């Protein structure tokens, strides 16, 4: 979940990951407390803008995040009271005197009483140190079976004077080899303002993402622009762009027989969670978080 800002106007934002949240009747009941809280704080609001080509099931409710989907994460981090450190790339996890010693690309190793890993599963399998030998053969097979789709997202930011005159706020594209989804992001989130320019978000198809996964973002951006011209001809030049590669976009095959988490070690405690153990949407993340919380409570 990334909400990007225009460098020319920080109030001009674009969601480059999840575009909206769909709540099924099942999760409306099971996760009611989470939806009620987010709606009460204005972090989520009902999706009212037209999305062309969206497939809806009976009883589903759709929501958007007016301040960007990243505001959901910020809300829970702030509520937790945790001290958060960004841009810390973990490389090794080792056992040291009944604690976990976690090494990063930069800085000194740190020790922890317990560790929760929620990164994409291929990145868990890339970790070095004692964790390599803690994963059983059965667990390794389960983790290696997880599959993700890959795609690119491109955010375009415009001057306040620009108007994008189309009857929809977002549109699914079915006949283009490159582009799968287009959103006028501020219109979709119902935050249009005469003082803030529109932002446009383009998501590529998965086959395009896989084909160009190792290409430069500059080359990919140019290819997306070429295809965008055929769908929305005559768009003005944006004042800023942001290209995002999603190597691990959505889980297409989750870990089998794992109820939202996988415990790798009990004392000290080491557990893995995330959508790789459920499914790639808001409710999948909540379901995994609840599973991780339960095993932590049982341990503590």
N, C-alpha and C positions, 0 to 999 in steps of 0.2 A: 504494500500500500504506500504509494508515493504521491504526495500532493506538491506539485512544482509551482514556483512563483516566477512571474516575469521579472527580470532584473530592472525593468523600467518602471514597474508599478507592482509592489509586493502584494497588493490587493487583487491583482489579476492572477488567478490560480487555475491549475488544471490537474485533475486526477489522472495519473498515468497508469494506475493499476485497476483495482475494482471500480466499476462504474456506478453500480447501484446494488442494493441488498434485497434479495428476494427471501421472504419468510413464508414457509409452507405452514399449513394448519398444524402439522405435527410439532414444528419448532415454535410456533406461536404459543402453544401450550407449554412445552417443555422449557423454553427459554424466555418465557413471558417476563420474568423479572429483569432481564437484560434489556429487552426492547422497551419496557416501560421506563426504565432509568434513562436510556439514551434519548427517548422521545421527550421526557420531562425536562431534560437539560438542553433540548434543542439541537443535540448532536445529530440526531436523525429526524427527518421529516418525511411525510408521505411523498412518493413520486407522483407528480401531477402533470408533468410535461409529456407531450406525445413522443413515443419511441417507435419508430417505424420498423416493422418486422420482428418485434419482440414476441416470443412465444410464451403465453401465460397459461397456467393451470388454474382450474377452479379453486377458489379459496386462498390463492397466493396473495400476499401483500408486498408491495415494493416500496423501498425507502431510498432516499439520497442523504448525503451528508453536506449540508450547506457550506460548512467550513472546510470541506475536503475529507476524504475517507481517513486520512491520517489523524484527524481530530478524534476518532474513536480510540486509537492507540494512545494518543496523548492524554485522553480522559482517564483511561485505566492506569497509566503510569503515574499520573499525578495523584490519583486516588490511592495508589499503593503506598506512596511515600518513599518509594525506592530511589536510591541514588543511581542515576543512569549514566553510563559512559558510552559514547558513540564511537564508531570507526575503530573498533577493537577486533582485530581478526585473530581468532583462536587457531593455533597450529598444533598444540600438543596437550594431552591430558594424562597426568601420571599420578600414581599413588605415592604419597609421602607422609609417613607417620599417621596413618589413618585419616588423612585429609586428601583432597584433590588439589594437585598443583597444576594450574592452568597457565600455559605459555602462549604468548601472542607474538605477532610479527615484530612488534616493537615494545620496548619496556621490559621490566623484570617480571618473572613468573609470580603469580599470586596463589594463595591457598584458600580453599573453601571447604565448608563442612558438607555441603551437598551441591550438586550441579544439575541443572535442567537444560537440555539442549533442544532448541526448536528450529534450528536452521534446516534448509532442504536436506533430505536424507543423503544424497550423494556427497554433500559437504561433511556430514558426520562420518561417512566411510573414508574420507580423505584425511581425517585427523590422525596424528601420529602419537606415539607414546604407549603407555600401558593399556589405554582404551582398546587398542587393536586386539589384544589377547583376551579382553573381557567380553567381547562379542562372541557368543557361541556360534557354531556352524549353522545351526537352525536359524538363529537370529540374523546372521549375515545373509542367508538365503532370502529371508523375509525382507530385509532392507534392500537387497540388490534387486528384488522384484518390483520395487516402486518405480513408476514411470511418470515423467512430467512432459507437458507440452512446452514449446518455446515460441516466443513471438516478440515483436517490437511494438513499442508505443511511441508516438510522436506528438508532442504538445506544441501548438502554435499560439503565439500571443500577439494581439493586435492593438492598434491605437484605439482610443475611446471613440473616435469618430467613425470607426468601421462598423457597418451593419452587414450581417450575413442573412440574407433574406430567403429562408427556406421554411416550409410549414412544420418541420419537425425539430425536436431538440436533440434527438439521436436517431441513428439509422443503422440497421444491420444490412450489410452488402453481401449479396449471394453470387454475383456474377463477375467478380474481380479476383485475379490470382494473387493480388498483393494485399488489398484492404478488405477487412472483415467488418469493421465497425467504425462509425464516425459520430462524434458527439460535439455539439456546441455546449461546452461544459458549463458555462455560467447559466445558460438557458435551461439546461437539464436540471441543475441544482436550484433553479428559481432564484438566482441572485443577480439578475441583470440590472445594470446601472448605467446611466448616461455618462457617469464620470469614470467608468472603468471599461476598458476595451474587452471584446469577447475573446474567449480562448477556445481553441479547437483541438480535440483529441482524436487521433487516428490509431486504431489497433490493427495490426496486420493479421493475415491468416496464419495458421500454424505451419502449413507447408512452406510458406515464404520465410517464416522465422527460422525453421530448421535449415533451409537451403542457404540462408545468408547469415547464419549464426556467428561465423568467425570472420565476417567481413567488417570493414570499418564502419563506424556509425555514420560518418560523412557520406559514404557510398550508399548505405541503406537509406538515409534520409533523402538523398537525391532520387532514388528509385520510388520512394513513397510519394514524393512531390509530383513525379511524372504521372503516376496513377491517379493521384488526387485531382489533377487537372481535368482528367476525363470524367470524373464524378461531379466535381464542383468547379466548372470552368470559370475563369475570370476572378478568382480569389485575389485580393491584394496581398502584397508582400507582408509577412509578419515582421514585427519589430524584434522578436526573439523566438528561439526554438529550443526544444529540449527533447533529445532522443534517448529513449530508455530501452535497453536490451533486457528482456525477461528470459534468461536462460532456463530458469525453473518457474514457469508461469502458473500452470494449474496441474494438479495431480490427475493423471488419467488412469493410474492403477495404484491403489493404496496398499500398504503392508497388510498381508492377510493375517487373520486371527489375532489382531492386536486391537484391543478395545480402547482406542484413543491414545495409547502410550506404549512404550516398551521400556521396562526396567532392566538396566544392564548390570547394576551392582547395588547391593543393599547396605553395606556398611564399610565405608561411607556411601551415601546414596547417590546414584547417578541414573537419571531417567531421561528418555527422549519423548518429545511430543510434537504436535503440529499437524498440519493438514495431511502430511504423508501417512498419518495413521487414521485419518477419517476421510474428509473430502474437502475440496478447495472452495469454500465460501465462508461467510461469517459464522454460520451455525456449525460448520465443521471445525473451525478454530475454537469456538466456545466448547463444543463437545470434547475436544482433546484437552482443553484447559481444565475442564471439570474432572476428567479422568486422571490427569496429572495431580490435581489438587487432592483427589481421594487417596492416591497411593502415598503422597507426601504426608497426609494426615495420619494414615495408618502407620507410617514409618516413625513419625515424630511422637 
